[in-house]
Amino acid sequence: MTMSDDLVPLVMLPRFTTYAGRASPSQYFATIGMDLTEYDQAVINMWRGNVVGSITPGFAVWFEESTDQDNWTVCTGAPGGAAGCDPGQNTEQQYTLAIRKRWFRMRVQLGGADNVVTCWAVGYLHLRSPLRPATPASPKPPATFGGFFRK
């Protein structure tokens, strides 16, 4: 398997996604939780335009993972940690995230009461390496991880 065979395209926020309205810590925009059992790393390029409305606080994003889709924690390698991150106005940034739990999502929060912002986030996932390498003389056994079988 070559390196390019290990990469799977990922679209978290399609070009160009627009969010509007105020969000508090309990109110935010989030992608659906995706089962990433077969992957160990995500590389995501994110861009955002100008924040229209109240500039401070303006925009923050978190890359999160979970074992149960109820309790979310920030991914290892996510910029900004618990405070979230912002790629900056009209700036594209690349983030490399370790995937250690089953579920993955992205959360966007606007700070001002009248904020509007357009952004996108795309990238790729790295397939998890097989846990038991096959020998040339025998068929390759299915790789397992956390009780889930790789197809």
C-alpha positions in Angstrom: 0.0 0.0 0.0 1.5 3.3 -1.0 1.2 6.6 0.9 -1.5 7.9 -1.5 -3.6 4.7 -0.8 -3.6 5.6 2.9 -5.3 9.0 2.4 -9.0 9.5 2.2 -10.5 12.9 1.2 -12.5 14.7 3.9 -14.9 17.7 3.7 -15.9 19.0 7.2 -17.4 22.3 6.0 -18.0 22.7 2.2 -16.9 25.7 0.4 -18.4 28.2 1.2 -20.4 27.6 4.4 -21.9 30.7 6.2 -22.9 30.9 9.8 -24.9 33.7 11.4 -26.1 34.5 14.9 -24.9 34.5 18.4 -23.7 31.4 20.2 -22.9 30.9 23.9 -20.8 28.0 25.3 -24.0 25.9 25.2 -25.0 27.2 21.8 -22.8 26.4 18.8 -22.7 25.0 15.3 -21.3 21.5 15.1 -20.8 18.9 12.4 -22.3 15.5 12.9 -20.0 13.1 14.8 -18.2 10.9 12.2 -17.0 7.3 13.0 -13.2 7.4 12.4 -12.3 4.1 13.8 -10.3 3.2 10.7 -8.2 6.4 10.8 -5.5 7.7 13.1 -4.9 11.2 11.8 -6.7 14.1 10.2 -5.0 16.9 8.2 -7.5 19.8 7.7 -7.1 23.0 5.8 -9.4 25.7 7.1 -10.2 29.2 5.8 -12.5 31.9 7.0 -13.5 35.3 5.6 -14.2 38.5 7.4 -16.4 38.4 10.5 -19.3 40.8 9.9 -20.8 42.2 13.1 -19.2 42.4 16.5 -15.6 41.6 15.9 -14.6 40.8 19.5 -15.2 38.1 20.4 -15.7 37.0 16.8 -15.0 33.4 15.8 -13.5 30.2 17.3 -13.4 26.6 16.1 -12.6 23.3 17.9 -11.7 19.9 16.5 -13.2 17.4 19.0 -13.3 13.6 19.5 -15.5 11.3 21.7 -16.0 7.7 22.7 -19.8 8.1 23.1 -20.9 11.3 21.2 -22.0 12.8 24.5 -18.7 13.8 26.1 -16.4 15.7 23.6 -12.8 16.6 24.2 -10.3 18.6 22.1 -8.2 16.4 19.7 -4.5 16.0 20.4 -2.6 18.5 18.3 -5.6 20.8 17.9 -4.5 24.5 18.0 -5.7 26.6 20.8 -6.6 23.7 23.0 -9.8 24.3 25.1 -9.8 28.0 24.0 -10.3 27.0 20.3 -8.6 28.5 17.3 -9.1 30.9 14.5 -7.2 30.7 11.3 -7.5 34.5 10.9 -9.3 36.8 8.5 -8.9 35.6 4.8 -6.2 33.2 5.9 -5.9 29.4 5.2 -4.3 27.3 7.9 -3.5 23.6 8.0 -4.0 21.6 11.2 -2.8 18.0 11.9 -4.8 16.2 14.5 -4.3 12.8 16.2 -7.4 10.7 16.2 -7.5 8.6 19.3 -11.3 8.1 19.9 -14.1 6.7 17.7 -16.0 9.9 16.9 -14.8 13.2 15.4 -16.5 16.5 14.8 -15.8 20.2 14.3 -17.5 22.9 16.4 -17.9 26.6 15.3 -18.8 29.4 17.7 -19.6 33.0 16.9 -19.2 35.5 19.7 -21.2 38.6 18.9 -25.0 38.9 18.9 -25.0 39.8 15.2 -22.0 38.0 13.7 -21.9 36.4 10.3 -18.9 34.5 8.9 -18.1 32.4 5.8 -15.6 29.5 6.1 -14.6 26.1 4.8 -12.6 23.1 6.1 -11.4 20.3 3.9 -8.5 17.8 4.0 -7.8 14.1 4.3 -7.7 11.2 6.8 -4.8 8.8 7.2 -5.8 5.1 7.4 -4.7 3.4 10.6 -1.8 1.0 10.1 -2.7 -2.7 10.4 -2.1 -4.0 13.9 -0.9 -7.4 12.6 1.3 -7.3 9.5 0.7 -10.1 7.0 3.5 -12.4 6.0 4.0 -12.9 2.2 3.2 -16.6 2.5 -0.2 -16.1 4.2 -3.3 -14.1 3.5 -3.6 -10.8 5.3 -5.7 -11.1 8.5 -8.3 -8.4 9.2 -6.9 -5.6 11.4 -8.8 -4.9 14.6 -9.0 -1.8 16.7 -11.1 -1.3 19.7 -13.4 -4.2 18.8 -14.2 -2.9 15.4 -13.0 -4.7 12.2 -11.4 -3.0 9.3 -13.0 -4.0 6.0 
